[in-house]
């Protein structure tokens, strides 16, 4: 997975905003688009935050710039746990979150949302996590999707089966949400 860009050239900014490079340079030089010049050269660099701010101020849709948020799909049929996870991850600010309560919904949402990481409950009402894991891992579109299995099940063999099926990590319930955030960060190498 490519590391998110935090600095853009005027050409890259022009492409993202669908504007000409001259327009971007004019906005930069007039101070409407924040950034800096590389010392000793005439090259301009635009930090991600400045570009996002400029796009918002000028009603340029942000979908052409990766917002930098990691997409997390939470698949669990326990609504209290889901609400807690959504709350903590939303407050963290680095994540874009969707939830599903069944293996079927997880499959649909994985296709539409293309999550970076799936937090998957092992015991779903319609299918076990193992199947969901294998199905996702068999699809080359999701090679970069990381899966963290959460479960109250502690059978070592089952845990090993899940890791063999393609899960990156396993967390036993109950776990602390702080631990979960750390685990997400580590499987996504955000640390």
C-alpha positions in Angstrom: 0.0 0.0 0.0 1.5 3.4 -1.0 2.3 5.8 1.7 0.0 8.8 1.7 1.4 11.9 0.1 1.7 14.9 2.3 3.4 17.3 -0.1 2.4 18.1 -3.6 4.0 19.9 -6.5 2.0 22.6 -8.3 1.5 20.1 -11.2 0.1 17.4 -8.8 -2.1 20.0 -7.1 -3.4 21.1 -10.5 -4.2 17.6 -11.5 -6.0 16.9 -8.2 -8.0 20.1 -8.5 -8.6 19.8 -12.3 -7.1 23.3 -12.7 -4.2 24.5 -14.9 -0.8 24.5 -13.3 -0.7 28.3 -14.0 -3.9 28.8 -12.0 -2.4 26.8 -9.1 0.8 28.9 -9.3 -1.1 32.2 -9.3 -3.2 31.0 -6.3 0.1 30.0 -4.5 1.9 33.2 -5.3 -1.1 35.3 -4.2 -1.3 33.4 -0.9 -4.7 31.9 -1.6 -3.1 28.4 -1.6 -0.7 27.9 1.3 2.7 26.3 0.8 6.4 27.0 0.7 9.3 27.2 -1.7 12.2 24.8 -1.5 15.1 26.9 -0.3 17.5 27.8 -3.1 15.1 26.9 -5.9 11.9 28.1 -7.5 10.1 24.9 -6.7 6.8 25.3 -4.8 5.5 22.6 -2.4 2.0 22.5 -1.1 1.3 20.6 2.1 -1.8 18.3 2.2 -3.6 20.4 4.8 -3.2 23.5 2.7 -4.4 21.8 -0.5 -7.5 20.4 1.4 -8.3 23.8 2.8 -8.0 25.4 -0.7 -10.2 22.7 -2.2 -12.9 23.2 0.5 -12.8 27.0 0.1 -13.2 26.7 -3.6 -15.8 24.0 -3.6 -13.5 21.5 -5.3 -14.7 18.0 -4.5 -12.3 16.2 -2.1 -12.8 12.8 -3.7 -9.8 13.4 -6.0 -7.5 13.7 -3.0 -7.1 10.7 -0.7 -8.4 12.1 2.6 -5.7 10.1 4.3 -8.3 8.4 6.5 -8.0 4.7 6.8 -11.2 2.9 6.0 -12.3 0.5 8.7 -15.2 -1.9 8.4 -16.5 -3.3 11.7 -18.4 -6.6 11.3 -20.1 -7.6 14.5 -23.6 -8.4 15.5 -23.2 -7.0 19.1 -24.5 -3.5 18.8 -23.0 -2.2 22.0 -19.5 -3.3 21.0 -20.0 -1.8 17.5 -21.2 1.5 18.9 -18.2 1.7 21.3 -15.7 0.9 18.5 -17.3 3.5 16.2 -17.3 6.1 18.9 -13.6 5.7 19.8 -12.4 5.3 16.2 -14.4 8.4 15.1 -12.9 10.5 17.9 -9.5 9.3 16.9 -10.0 11.1 13.7 -7.8 8.9 11.4 -10.5 6.6 10.3 -13.5 6.4 8.0 -15.9 3.8 9.5 -18.6 1.5 8.2 -20.3 -1.3 10.0 -22.0 -4.6 9.1 -23.8 -7.1 11.4 -23.7 -10.2 9.2 -21.3 -12.0 6.9 -23.5 -11.2 4.0 -23.5 -7.4 4.7 -19.7 -7.6 5.3 -19.3 -9.0 1.8 -21.3 -6.3 0.1 -19.7 -3.5 2.1 -16.2 -4.9 1.4 -17.0 -4.6 -2.3 -18.4 -1.0 -2.1 -16.3 0.5 0.6 -12.9 -1.2 -0.1 -11.8 -1.1 3.6 -8.1 -0.9 4.6 -8.9 -3.0 7.6 -11.8 -5.2 8.7 -12.5 -5.9 12.3 -14.3 -9.2 12.1 -16.3 -10.9 14.8 -15.6 -14.7 14.5 -19.2 -15.7 15.4 -21.6 -14.0 13.1 -25.3 -14.9 12.9 -25.1 -16.2 9.3 -21.5 -17.4 8.8 -18.3 -17.8 10.7 -15.5 -15.4 10.4 -13.2 -18.0 8.8 -15.4 -18.1 5.7 -15.6 -14.3 5.5 -11.8 -14.2 5.9 -11.2 -16.8 3.1 -13.6 -15.2 0.7 -12.0 -11.7 1.1 -8.5 -13.1 0.9 -9.3 -15.1 -2.3 -10.2 -11.9 -4.1 -7.1 -10.1 -5.5 -8.8 -6.7 -5.2 -8.4 -7.0 -1.5 -4.8 -8.0 -1.3 -4.1 -4.9 0.8 -7.1 -5.4 3.1 -6.0 -6.3 6.6 -8.3 -8.4 8.8 -8.4 -8.4 12.6 -10.5 -11.1 14.1 -12.2 -10.4 17.4 -13.8 -13.2 19.4 -14.5 -14.6 22.8 -13.5 -18.0 21.4 -10.0 -19.0 22.7 -9.4 -22.3 21.0 -5.8 -22.1 19.8 -6.4 -24.3 16.8 -9.3 -22.1 15.7 -7.2 -19.0 16.1 -4.4 -20.6 14.0 -7.0 -21.5 11.3 -8.1 -17.9 11.2 -4.6 -16.7 10.8 -4.1 -19.3 8.1 -7.2 -18.1 6.4 -5.6 -14.7 6.0 -6.4 -12.7 9.1 -3.5 -10.5 10.2 -4.3 -10.5 13.8 -6.6 -11.9 16.5 -7.9 -10.2 19.6 -9.8 -11.9 22.4 -12.9 -10.3 23.7 -13.2 -8.5 26.0 -10.4 -6.2 24.9 -9.7 -2.5 25.6 -10.6 -0.2 22.8 -7.1 1.4 23.2 -5.6 -1.9 22.4 -7.8 -2.2 19.3 -6.7 1.2 18.0 -3.1 0.2 18.5 -3.7 -3.1 16.7 -5.3 -1.3 13.8 -2.4 1.1 13.6 0.1 -1.6 13.7 -1.5 -3.8 10.9 -1.8 -0.7 8.8 1.7 0.4 9.7 0.4 3.8 10.7 2.8 4.0 13.7 
